[in-house]
Amino acid sequence: MTDVTLSGLRKRFGKTEIIPSLDLTIEDGEFVVLVGPSGCGKSTLLRMIAGLESIDAGDLSIGGKRVNDLSPKQRNIAMVFQSYALYPHMKVRENMAFSLQLARTDKATIAKQVRKASDILGLGPLLDRLPRQLSGGQRQRVAMGRAIVRNPSLFLFDEPLSNLDAKLRVQMRAEIRGLHDRLKATTIYVTHDQIEAMTMADKIVVLREGRVEQVGRPADLYARPANLFVATFLGSPEMNLIPAQRSASGFDLGQDGQFTTNRRLGVDAPRDITLGVRPHNITLGPAESSDIAGTVALVEHTGAENLLTCSLPSGRKICAVAPPQIAPQVGERVGLIFDPLHSHYFDTNSGQALAK
C-alpha cells in the first residue's frame, strides 16, 4: 500500500510563504495531477514529497510511514524531470541501469530489470545509443525507464512533457497513462497544462498560491467547479463570465440582454451574481429572435469546429463553439442561446459557486 498523506504541510523561502498549510490524501494506486498556474507551488510540493526540499512544518507520510526526515533514496520513490536528466556519455542501457549499480544490485537483476523496462517502453532497439542520438520523445521514455527499473512504490513526474512538440505531447500523454495502468503504482504528476490534467488524471488537485482550491475527478471539476478560479482554469476555451442580476424570469444581463431560465438559486443567494457559460454550451441562432445577441469579431477555424468571438452591446467578449458548417462572417450579428442546464452561477464577491 502506497498512499500519500500531507497534513498541514508548510514551506517558506526566506520571507516568502510558498505553501501556507496544505492537507491532501492520495490513495494507493491513484494517478493524481497537481495543476495550477506558474508559481502556485506545485513543483515545490512535489520536491517536498521527493525529499529534495525540506519541510518547514506539518507531516508527510508515504505508505503510512512518516518520511519528513528520510533522504530521497530512503523513500522508495522515482522522479522523472522536465529536462530528462540523462548522462550524455552513457548509452541508454547504462543510463537505465545506473541507479541500480549505485545500489550495488547484482548484474543479473540489473539486466533483468533493464530488459523488462525496455520491453514496456519499446526501447529495445535503442539500448546501445547515446542520448544525443535520440529524439525528445525517446529521451523521455529513457527517463521513464530509468525510473521503472528501480521498482518504486511512488512515481513523481515534474512537467515531463513541456519540452516536447504538440503532437508528441499527445502521444506521450497516452504512454504515461498506459504505463500507470500497467504498473498500478501510485503516481503524482505536476503540470500547468489543464488538458494534460483532464486527460490523464484519476484525480486533479487545483492549486493557487500554495493552497488547494478543489480536489476531484476531472469530469466533476469541469461540471461542478467550486469557484471562479477553478471554473476558468479548467476547460478550453475558457468559460465565459458575465455579471448578472437575478430577475423574475431568470437573470438580467443589463444592456447585454436577458437570460431566461426556470432554474433558481437558493433563497440566500445574492442578487448580484456572475453567470458562467462554457463556449460549448452556447448555440447560435437568429439575432432578431434571441434575448442575447452579439456581433462576430473573430472566427477561428480548427477543422473540427469553429471558435467564434462575439462582442456584446456592453463591449464584453463572448466565446462560442460552432460546428464547422456554421461559420458566420466577421461583423455579422448572431443570437447566443445559453444552455440553462449547463450554466454556472457564482457569488461575485467571494467567487464561490452557488447551489442551484
PEVENMO-V151176 format. One line per field, one symbol per residue. phi: phi as a letter, one per 20 degrees, with the letter a starting at -180 (. if undefined). psi: psi as a letter, one per 40 degrees, with the letter a starting at -180 (. if undefined). burial: 1 if it has 16 or more other ideal C-beta (glycine too) atoms within 10 Angstrom, else 0. Layout:
phi->???
psi->???
burial->???
//
This chain:
phi->.ceccdclfcbcdmeeeecfacdacdfgnfdddecrfgneofffffffffnecfdfbnccccmndfcgdefgfeeldccdefemleffedfggfgfegffffemffffffffffffffffdmdgfdfdeegfedfffffffffffffffflfebdccdlfdfeefgffffffgfffffffffemefcdcdbdeffgffedefbddedblmdeeacrfgffffecffbfffgefeocffffccfbcfcfdqbeemfepceebefceffefffecdedcfgfdddebfffddfccbdfdbcdedofadedddeegfnfecdcdcfffdbfegnfeceddefffcecccfffenffdfc
psi->hgihhhhfhihhhbehhdhdhhhihhiheihhhhiiiheeeddddddddeeeiihdiaihhhfehhedeiideeefihhhidedfihdeiidddddedddddefiiddddddddddddddefedeedeiideeiiddddddddddddddefiehhhhgfeeeeiiddddddddddddddddddfihhhhhiehdddddedidhhhhihfeihdihiiddddddgididdddddhhhiihhhhhiiiidebhhebeeahhhiehiiideiidhihhhhidefhiiahdeeidhiihhdhhhhecdihhhhihideeihhhihiidehgiiheihiihhhhdefiihihdddeiiii.
burial->01111100111000000110010101000111111100011111111111101010010101100010000000111111010101000011111111110000100001001110110110100110011001001111111111111101111111111001000110011011101100001111111111011101111111110101111101001100111111101110001111110100011110011010100010000000111111111101001001111111001000000111110100010111110000010000011111010011111100001100
//
